[in-house]
Structures are given as structure tokens and as C-alpha cells.
Amino acid sequence: MPSLNRVIYIVFFCFALIFIASLNIRPYPGDFIIKAIPVLSLALLAFLKIPGIKGKLLGIGFLFSDLGDILLELDRSAYFVFGLAAFLIAHIFYITVFIRKPVLVKPRSIIILGIIAYGIVLGNILIPQLGSMVIPVVAYLIVILAMGISASMGSNNHFFIIIGACLFILSDSIIAVNKFLMPVPFSSFWIMTIYYSAQFFIISGSLKSSRNDA
């Protein structure tokens, strides 16, 4: 592994572990900075190590994810819709990266059908409980499912990208269930652990894909 990649991965894992370990003592000064550094480091890796427009679009996607992280950490209640919007924009950038050279082959078609079925079930469970939030949450659900589908359809996408997309859907599902349906035990731990894992798989798969494209 090149030295720059190694340094950035060390930064990612160290700050991700620090934030997860400090979940129970939030809020504390600068907690939003600790939370943001892991994905910010992945954005830097995308800009520096993935050539062409693909690296730029992916890096911008990571930056919008980071903006969502910061908004939700500053005030989850007051900034929830703004954080949701930031993540929605992030997924649109991810989609533009993942959907290139789409193809449907049997193993990935099964994954796509699974994502669609999961989204339908989750939507049917959530929608009656959303109230005034129904439009932004359903719009976000559609976009994140499209992100997972595009990850599965892109013929050059390494399988790590599909894993990352599915983990992202799972992490956000826990947020939705915890906020709108019922408390999820240790929700913050599961959300952040799965979320950081999702972003790590996305960058790792994208780096592998870019090497295959070269």
C-alpha cells in the first residue's frame, strides 16, 4: 500500500475509533470535528488517488456526507432536514460515479431485487409514522436505494462498492427506525460503526476499480 494511502487510512481508523469510543460522553467541545475527520480523510484520498472526473465526483460526495455528519452532530433535531439534504446530495454524486457502464448480470440482479424489496418493506413500515416528514424521508429513501442499485449495476464497480452501498442503506435504516418507529438499543454505536464501514468500503472499492480501469 502506498505510504499516503497508509497514512490516510490510519487517520480514518484512529478518528473513527475515537468518535465511536466517545459516543457516551457527547456533547463535548469539538465532537463534530472528530466525527467529520474520518470521511474528510477519505475525500482527500479520492481527490488525490482516483484519477479524472470519477475521483472529483466521489470526493465531493464524501464532502457532502461530511457536511451531513456535522449538521446532525451540531443539532440533530434542528438540522435533521438539512443533514438529510446534504446526504441526499452526497448520494447523487455517488450515483454519478457508480452508474457508469451499467450492466445486469445474474448475481448483481439478485442484489438489486433485494435492495428494491428491502426499500418497499422499509417504506411501508415507515410512511405511516412520518407525518410532516414524509416527503423528505421518502425522497431520501428513493435516492439512497438508487445509490445501492447503481453500485450494483456499474460493470466496473468492485464488489466492495456494493458492500459499502448496502451498509450505508443499513446504517440509515437504523437512524430511521430509531427516530420514527422505536428506540434501537445502542443505536449510535451501530449507526456510526456501520456508517464508517460503509464509507471505507466505498473508497476501497473505488480505488480497486480505478486500478482496474487503468
C-alpha positions in Angstrom: 0.0 0.0 0.0 1.4 3.4 -0.9 2.6 5.4 2.1 0.0 8.2 1.5 -2.8 5.7 1.5 -1.5 4.1 4.7 -1.3 7.5 6.5 -4.9 8.4 5.4 -6.2 5.1 6.4 -4.5 5.4 9.8 -6.1 8.8 10.3 -9.5 7.4 9.2 -9.4 4.5 11.6 -8.0 6.4 14.6 -10.6 9.2 14.5 -13.4 6.8 13.7 -12.5 4.8 16.8 -12.1 7.9 18.9 -15.5 9.1 17.9 -17.2 5.8 18.5 -15.5 5.3 21.8 -16.7 8.8 22.9 -20.3 8.4 21.9 -21.5 8.1 25.5 -19.9 11.4 26.6 -21.3 13.6 23.9 -21.7 16.5 23.6 -18.2 17.7 24.2 -16.2 20.6 22.6 -15.2 19.7 19.0 -17.1 16.5 18.8 -18.4 17.4 15.3 -14.7 17.8 14.2 -13.8 14.4 15.5 -16.8 12.9 13.8 -16.0 14.6 10.4 -12.3 13.8 10.1 -12.6 10.1 9.1 -14.8 10.9 6.0 -12.9 14.1 5.3 -9.7 11.9 5.0 -11.5 9.6 2.5 -12.5 12.7 0.5 -8.8 13.7 0.3 -7.9 10.1 -0.8 -10.5 10.2 -3.6 -9.2 13.6 -4.8 -5.6 12.5 -4.8 -5.7 8.9 -5.8 -8.6 8.4 -8.1 -7.9 10.0 -11.5 -10.2 12.0 -13.6 -13.8 13.1 -13.0 -14.6 10.0 -11.1 -12.2 11.0 -8.2 -13.6 14.5 -8.1 -17.2 13.4 -8.0 -16.6 10.8 -5.4 -14.6 13.3 -3.3 -17.4 15.8 -3.5 -19.8 13.1 -2.4 -17.7 12.4 0.7 -17.6 16.2 1.4 -21.4 16.4 1.3 -21.6 13.3 3.6 -19.2 15.1 6.0 -21.5 18.2 5.9 -24.4 16.0 6.8 -22.3 14.5 9.7 -21.5 17.9 11.0 -25.1 19.2 10.8 -26.5 16.2 12.6 -23.8 16.4 15.3 -24.4 20.1 15.9 -28.1 19.6 16.5 -29.9 16.5 15.2 -33.4 17.9 15.9 -32.9 21.4 14.5 -30.8 20.4 11.5 -32.2 17.0 10.7 -33.8 18.0 7.3 -30.6 20.0 6.3 -28.4 17.0 7.2 -30.8 14.7 5.2 -30.5 17.1 2.3 -26.7 17.0 2.5 -26.6 13.2 2.4 -29.1 13.2 -0.4 -26.8 15.3 -2.5 -23.9 13.1 -1.5 -25.8 10.0 -2.8 -26.5 11.8 -6.1 -22.7 12.3 -6.5 -22.1 8.6 -5.6 -24.7 7.6 -8.2 -22.9 9.5 -11.0 -19.7 7.6 -10.1 -21.2 4.2 -9.7 -23.7 4.0 -12.6 -21.0 4.2 -15.3 -21.2 1.3 -17.9 -24.3 -0.3 -16.4 -24.9 -3.9 -16.9 -27.3 -6.6 -15.4 -25.8 -9.9 -14.6 -27.4 -12.6 -12.5 -25.6 -12.2 -9.2 -25.9 -8.5 -9.2 -29.5 -8.6 -10.4 -30.4 -10.6 -7.2 -28.8 -7.9 -5.1 -30.7 -5.2 -6.9 -34.0 -7.1 -6.4 -33.1 -7.5 -2.7 -32.4 -3.7 -2.4 -35.8 -2.9 -4.1 -37.7 -5.4 -1.9 -36.0 -4.0 1.3 -36.9 -0.5 0.3 -40.5 -1.4 -0.3 -40.8 -3.1 3.1 -39.0 -0.3 4.9 -41.1 2.3 3.2 -44.4 0.6 4.0 -43.3 0.4 7.7 -42.0 4.0 7.9 -44.5 6.0 5.9 -47.5 5.8 8.3 -45.2 7.2 11.1 -43.5 10.0 9.2 -46.2 12.7 9.4 -44.9 16.0 8.1 -41.5 14.4 7.3 -43.0 12.0 4.7 -41.8 13.9 1.6 -38.1 14.5 2.6 -37.7 11.0 4.1 -39.3 9.2 1.1 -37.3 11.3 -1.3 -34.1 10.3 0.6 -35.2 6.7 0.7 -35.6 6.6 -3.1 -32.2 8.2 -3.7 -30.3 6.0 -1.3 -31.9 2.9 -2.8 -30.9 4.3 -6.3 -27.4 4.6 -5.0 -27.4 1.0 -3.9 -28.8 -0.1 -7.3 -26.3 2.0 -9.2 -23.4 0.5 -7.2 -24.7 -3.0 -8.2 -25.2 -2.1 -11.9 -21.9 -0.4 -12.6 -19.9 -3.0 -14.5 -16.5 -1.7 -13.3 -17.6 -1.4 -9.7 -15.5 -3.6 -7.4 -17.7 -5.7 -5.1 -16.5 -3.6 -2.1 -18.5 -0.7 -3.5 -21.7 -2.8 -3.4 -21.0 -3.8 0.2 -20.4 -0.2 1.1 -23.7 0.9 -0.5 -25.7 -1.8 1.2 -24.1 -0.9 4.6 -24.9 2.8 4.0 -28.6 1.8 3.5 -28.5 -0.3 6.7 -27.0 2.5 8.7 -29.6 5.0 7.6 -32.3 2.4 8.1 -31.3 2.2 11.8 -31.5 6.0 12.0 -35.0 6.0 10.5 -36.3 3.2 12.8 -34.7 4.8 15.9 -36.2 8.2 15.1 -39.6 7.4 13.7 -40.6 3.9 15.0 -38.9 2.7 18.2 -35.7 3.1 20.1 -32.9 0.8 18.9 -30.5 -0.4 21.6 -27.0 1.1 21.3 -28.3 2.9 18.1 -25.5 5.4 18.0 -22.8 2.7 18.2 -24.4 0.6 15.4 -25.2 3.6 13.2 -21.6 5.1 13.3 -19.8 1.7 13.1 -21.8 0.6 10.1 -21.6 4.1 8.5 -17.8 4.4 8.8 -17.5 0.8 7.5 -19.8 1.8 4.5 -17.6 4.8 3.6 -14.4 2.7 4.0 -15.7 0.0 1.6 -16.8 2.6 -0.9 -13.4 4.3 -1.1 -11.5 0.9 -1.0 -13.7 -0.5 -3.8 -13.3 2.7 -5.8 -9.5 2.6 -5.5 -9.6 -1.0 -6.7 -11.9 -0.1 -9.6 -9.7 2.8 -10.7 -6.7 0.5 -10.8 -8.7 -2.0 -13.0 -9.7 0.9 -15.2 -6.1 2.0 -15.8 
